[in-house]
Amino acid sequence: MTLIEVICFIPMLFLFTYLPTPNIISIIINVFIIMLCCFGVSFLFYIFKDK
């Protein structure tokens, strides 16, 4: 596993263990939050990697 995969796995683990509801809207919101977390963390990772 790379560092980005580990960083993206942590929010997914927290969201789907803390909010495990069968409602489809909640699942879509969780996936959207995970995508935003992953994009933000990977963007910060590449900014600090380039410096």
LINSUL-V222623 format. One record per pair of residues at least 24 apart in sequence whose C-alpha atoms are under 8 Angstrom apart, sorted by the first residue. I is the first residue (numbers start at 0). J is the second residue. If there is no record, write none. Layout:
i: (I:I)
j: (J:J)
This chain:
i: (3:3:3:6:6:7:7:7:7:10)
j: (37:40:41:37:40:33:36:37:40:36)
